Amino acid sequence: MSYRAAINILGAHYPLIVEISRELIGAEYYAAAEHLLLRAWKERPDIAVAPELLAVVYSEEGNVEETERFCRIALALDDTRAVPHHLLAWALAEQGRWQEAAEARRGAIVHGESGYWQQWVSLAYLRHQAGDTAGVKAALDSALIRAHSSYALRQVDSLRAEFLSRPASGQSVR
């Protein structure tokens, strides 16, 4: 593999390893990306990028526990990045930890995802699962403000009717 040759020639250069790992993740070579990212993390445990990308790898594999673990590591190093908040929300929701998942989703929104109506809908869903009706309404209002297409408006209106007319089911979404 040409990536292996490049690393052998250039040595363990953190930015190179991270970039190669991104390419491997994109090509769905998760085991190879995991190997490189663990190496990068071992070399530079003070940088959040490798743990964040490890969380991506584990989320793609459906490994909830490792996703949560590496999101928390990445966030301890840099809590301003949206991706670990986003993936942590998913991992916590998969475990039925609705309130914590809503807090993590809020972190994704605060750190760069506030303009996306889908993030607000996801927050509304988590708040619905946690039994927070006022939170559901607030999140859906925020989604509605950001829903600019007729499709998005229909989705938000439909979810408003659904969430506010029935109790939570306890099911998770990614």
C-alpha positions as CSV (number, residue, x, y, z in Angstrom):
1,M,0.0,0.0,0.0
2,S,1.4,3.4,-0.9
3,Y,0.4,5.0,2.4
4,R,2.5,2.5,4.3
5,A,5.5,3.3,2.0
6,A,5.0,7.0,2.6
7,I,5.0,6.6,6.3
8,N,8.0,4.3,6.2
9,I,9.9,6.9,4.1
10,L,8.8,10.1,5.9
11,G,8.5,8.7,9.4
12,A,5.8,9.3,12.0
13,H,4.8,12.8,11.0
14,Y,1.6,13.6,12.9
15,P,-0.1,15.7,10.2
16,L,0.8,13.1,7.5
17,I,-0.6,10.2,9.6
18,V,-3.8,12.1,10.3
19,E,-4.3,13.0,6.6
20,I,-3.6,9.4,5.5
21,S,-6.1,8.2,8.2
22,R,-8.8,10.6,6.8
23,E,-8.3,9.1,3.4
24,L,-8.5,5.5,4.8
25,I,-11.7,6.4,6.6
26,G,-13.2,7.8,3.4
27,A,-12.3,4.6,1.6
28,E,-13.8,2.6,4.5
29,Y,-10.4,1.0,5.5
30,Y,-11.3,1.4,9.2
31,A,-8.8,-1.1,10.7
32,A,-5.9,0.6,8.8
33,A,-7.0,4.0,9.9
34,E,-7.4,2.8,13.5
35,H,-3.9,1.4,13.5
36,L,-2.4,4.7,12.3
37,L,-4.5,6.9,14.5
38,L,-3.6,4.9,17.6
39,R,0.1,5.4,16.6
40,A,-0.5,9.2,16.2
41,W,-2.3,9.4,19.5
42,K,0.4,7.6,21.3
43,E,3.0,10.0,19.9
44,R,0.9,13.2,20.5
45,P,-1.6,12.5,23.3
46,D,-2.0,16.3,23.7
47,I,-3.7,16.8,20.3
48,A,-7.4,16.1,19.9
49,V,-7.4,15.2,16.2
50,A,-6.4,11.5,16.4
51,P,-8.9,10.7,19.2
52,E,-11.6,12.5,17.3
53,L,-10.9,10.5,14.2
54,L,-10.8,7.3,16.2
55,A,-14.3,8.2,17.4
56,V,-15.3,8.5,13.7
57,V,-13.8,5.1,13.0
58,Y,-15.6,3.5,15.9
59,S,-18.9,5.2,15.1
60,E,-18.7,3.9,11.5
61,E,-18.2,0.4,13.0
62,G,-21.2,0.9,15.3
63,N,-18.9,0.6,18.4
64,V,-20.8,2.8,20.9
65,E,-18.5,2.4,23.9
66,E,-15.3,3.2,22.0
67,T,-17.0,6.1,20.2
68,E,-18.0,7.5,23.6
69,R,-14.6,6.9,25.0
70,F,-12.7,8.6,22.2
71,C,-15.1,11.5,22.0
72,R,-14.6,12.2,25.7
73,I,-10.8,12.1,25.2
74,A,-11.0,14.5,22.2
75,L,-13.3,16.8,24.1
76,A,-11.0,16.9,27.1
77,L,-8.3,18.1,24.8
78,D,-10.4,20.5,22.8
79,D,-14.1,21.0,23.5
80,T,-14.6,23.5,20.7
81,R,-14.8,20.9,17.9
82,A,-18.3,20.0,16.7
83,V,-17.6,16.4,15.5
84,P,-16.9,14.8,18.9
85,H,-20.0,16.5,20.3
86,H,-22.0,15.2,17.4
87,L,-20.7,11.6,17.7
88,L,-21.0,11.6,21.5
89,A,-24.6,12.6,21.2
90,W,-25.2,9.6,18.9
91,A,-23.3,7.2,21.2
92,L,-25.2,8.4,24.3
93,A,-28.5,8.2,22.5
94,E,-27.7,4.6,21.4
95,Q,-27.3,3.8,25.1
96,G,-30.6,5.5,26.0
97,R,-28.9,8.3,27.9
98,W,-31.2,10.9,26.5
99,Q,-30.4,13.9,28.7
100,E,-26.7,13.5,28.3
101,A,-27.2,13.0,24.6
102,A,-29.1,16.2,24.4
103,E,-26.3,18.1,26.2
104,A,-23.8,16.6,23.7
105,R,-26.0,17.6,20.8
106,R,-26.2,21.1,22.2
107,G,-22.4,21.1,22.2
108,A,-22.3,20.3,18.5
109,I,-24.8,23.1,17.9
110,V,-22.8,25.6,20.0
111,H,-19.5,24.7,18.3
112,G,-20.4,25.2,14.7
113,E,-23.6,23.4,13.7
114,S,-26.2,26.0,14.8
115,G,-27.1,26.9,11.2
116,Y,-28.3,23.4,10.3
117,W,-32.0,22.7,10.9
118,Q,-31.2,19.0,11.2
119,Q,-29.1,19.5,14.3
120,W,-32.1,21.2,16.0
121,V,-34.4,18.5,14.9
122,S,-32.0,15.9,16.4
123,L,-31.9,18.0,19.6
124,A,-35.8,18.1,19.7
125,Y,-35.8,14.3,19.3
126,L,-33.4,13.8,22.2
127,R,-35.4,16.2,24.4
128,H,-38.5,14.4,23.5
129,Q,-37.0,11.1,24.5
130,A,-35.9,12.7,27.8
131,G,-39.5,13.9,28.4
132,D,-38.6,17.6,28.0
133,T,-41.7,19.1,26.2
134,A,-40.5,22.7,26.6
135,G,-37.1,21.7,25.2
136,V,-38.8,20.0,22.3
137,K,-40.7,23.2,21.4
138,A,-37.7,25.4,21.7
139,A,-35.5,23.1,19.6
140,L,-38.2,22.8,16.9
141,D,-38.7,26.6,16.9
142,S,-34.9,26.9,16.3
143,A,-35.2,24.3,13.5
144,L,-38.1,26.1,11.9
145,I,-36.1,29.4,11.8
146,R,-33.3,27.6,9.9
147,A,-35.5,25.5,7.6
148,H,-35.4,27.4,4.3
149,S,-36.7,24.8,1.8
150,S,-40.3,23.6,1.6
151,Y,-39.0,20.1,2.3
152,A,-37.4,21.2,5.5
153,L,-40.4,23.2,6.6
154,R,-42.6,20.1,6.1
155,Q,-40.2,17.9,8.0
156,V,-40.2,20.3,11.0
157,D,-43.9,20.7,11.0
158,S,-44.5,17.0,10.8
159,L,-42.1,16.4,13.7
160,R,-43.7,19.1,15.7
161,A,-47.1,17.3,15.4
162,E,-45.5,13.9,16.1
163,F,-43.4,14.9,19.1
164,L,-46.0,17.0,20.8
165,S,-48.8,14.5,20.3
166,R,-47.2,11.3,21.7
167,P,-44.9,10.2,24.5
168,A,-41.3,9.2,23.8
169,S,-40.8,5.7,22.4
170,G,-37.2,5.1,23.7
171,Q,-35.8,4.5,20.2
172,S,-32.6,6.1,19.0
173,V,-31.6,7.8,15.7
174,R,-28.1,8.6,14.4
